[in-house]
Each structure stands twice: as C-alpha cells, then as structure tokens.
Amino acid sequence: MSIKKILYSLVFITLSAHSFADDEVNKTAFSIGLGIPYGVVGINISQDVTEDVELTAGIGVFGWAVGARYYPSTETPQFRLSGIYGTNTIVMVEECGFAGSSSNCTSEFKHYEGMNFGIGFGPRGNEGGWNADVILILTRGNFNSDRNDMESEGYEIDADEGAIKFSGGYSWRF
C-alpha cells in the first residue's frame, strides 16, 4: 500500500467521521510516538466514530498502520483494546561479497505487514496526554517463509522476532 493511498484513506475517514458523528463524540487526536501504531517512529491520527470507538492510522519512518480502538471504560486516561494492521516486522538483509582482500557489503530492509492486537491506555474526550500499549503480533505476512528460505540458503538470521511489542506516544485531542 502506498503512502499516498494511506493519506487519502486517512483524510476520507476523518472527513466521513466529522460528517456523521455527534459533536460530543466528534474528536480527532494527533499523536507522535514509537511502535507499530506509529509506523515504528512517526505520527498517528485517530478519529472518534462513536463514544467508545475510534479509527486510527499512522505513518512513520519504517512503515504504516491502520485500525480501530475500543474504549470500554469512561475513566480518563482510558483502558483500550486495539486491532491494528500494518508494518510489524522489519528485517535488515546484508549481503557481502569479497573482492581480493576487501569485502563489499550492501544492506536493505524488508518490511512485513500483519494483524496486531493491543491492550493499553490513552486519553479521551477533550484531554491530550500520554498513551501506551502492549501489542501482540498475530500475523507477519511472508516473514516465516522468507526466514526459512534464507536459512536454507545459508544466511545467518540474527533477529529479535518476539511476538510482543510496546508502543507509546503523546496525543493532542481537538
């Protein structure tokens, strides 16, 4: 998915939600942070669609994310559950060739997208503030098959592929 499509989708979601949402519920949040909802390092915009559900989209240096959050409580900051699809695994592939007595290495990053489930907290209503989530990676696209292929070709895999990640940031609501 291209950055252009993500940004157009985000604008469409925001405008649609503003058109149909109740003024009491109609809030937008802009966040800066680290983790899957922020494209690893980036921004996230969330739009309330009901009193307890918001749509979210993020874009960052290494990826993108789209999803929804459910707030079952009315306390602030509120406990929340998240379902997010986006970049959740990044692998640096380094290939080295030898010419004489020197080596020539090239590196590239491979990105994998998948479904994620999060549990955390964040501000609601008119308040901004800190937010944090513990995120469980449910799927990673072709990562496992690519990893097996690379290992069978003799590549050394030195990656942290833990299924639990953390994210956090600061939100301004308007």
N, C-alpha and C positions, 0 to 999 in steps of 0.2 A: 504494500500500500504506500503510495507516495505521500510526501509531506503536504503537498497541495490538496490532495483528497481529504486528508485528516483535518486540515484547517477549514476547508469548505464544510465538512461534516460538522465540525465544532460550531461554526457560525450558524449553520442551519438549525442545530439542536438548540442553541442559545436563543435564536430569534423565535423558533417554534414555542419553546417553553415560555418566553415572555408574552407571546400572543395568547396562550391558553391558561396560564397559571393565575391563581388568585394573587392579588397584590400582597397579602400577608405572607404567602409562600414564595413568591417570585424573587429569589435571591440568587446572586451569582457570586462565586468565590474564585479568586485568583491566588494561586499558591506557587511558591518556589521551594524546591526540595530535592531530595535524593531518594532513589528507589524506583521500583517498577512503575508506579503511577506517574512518575516524572520523566520517563524515558531515560532512566538511570540518574542523570543530572539535568534538571530542566524545570519546566513550568507545567502547571496543571490548572485547568479551568473546569469548575463544576457549576451545574445549573440545577436548582431545585425544580422538580416537576410535580411533587406533592409535598405534603407536610413532612413525610418521613422518607422520601426517595429523591436522590439526585443523580443526574447523569454526569459523567466525568470524562475528560480527555486530556492527555498530556503529551508533550513532545520535548525531547531533550537531545543532548549531545550524542547519545548512543542508540536511541530508539524512540518508540511511541507507545501509547496505551489508550484504550477506550473502555468504558464500563459503567457500572452503576453501584451506588451505595445505598444501604438501607439503615436507617436510624430508628431502632425500636424504642428508644427512651426519649424523654423530653428534657432531661437534665443537660446542662452545658458545662464543660465540653461533653459531647455525647458519644456513647458507645456506638460503634457502627460495624456492619458486615459489608464486605465489598466483593464484587465479581468483576475482574478486570482481564481483558485480553490485550496482549501486547508483547513487546520485547522483554524477555525474561532470562535469556542466556546469551552471553557474548563470549566467544572463544577467539583467542589470538592464535592464528596459524602461522608458524615461522618455518620457512624453507631455506636451507643453507646449501650452497654448492661450493666446492673447493676448486680453486684455480691456482696451481702452484703451491705456494706457502701461505696464501691468504684465503679467507673464506668470504663468500658473498651471500649475505642473508637478506631475505625480504619477508616482511610481515604483512598480514592482512587480518582484519577482524571479520568473523562470521557471526551474524545475528540470527537468533531463533526466537520465534514468537509462540505464545501458547496461552492457555487459560490459567488464571490465578484466583485464589480465594484469600481474602484478608479479613482480619479482626483487628480493630483499633479504636481510636477516638479522634474526634475533631470538632471544631466549633460549628454552631448552627445559629440561625436567626440573624441578628444584626452584628454579632460578635465575630471578630477575627481572632486568630491565635494559633498556637502550636497544634500540630496533628501528628499522629504516629500510627503505624500499622505493622503487624506481623503478617507476612504473606506466605502462603503455601503454594508452591508451583505445582499445578496439576498436570499440565502438558507442556512440551518443549518443541513442538514441530518435529523436524527430522534430526534433532540433536543426537538421539541414541543410535540411530542407524549410521549417521555420519561418523560418530565416535567409533563404532565398531569397525567401519570401513577403514578409518585412519589407523586404528590399532593393528588391523590385519595387514596393512601396507607397511608396517614397521614404524609408524610415528609414535613418539612418546607423548602421552597425554598427561599434562600436569595442570589439572583444572579443579577448582572447587565447584562441584556440581550439587551442592546442598539444595534440598527442596524447600528450605525455609529461609526467607529473606526478610529484611527490615526496611521500612521506609519512613521518612519523616520530613516535615517541612513547616513553613509558616504560611497561613492563609489570611487574606483580606477579604471581607464579605461586603458586598454593596448591592 
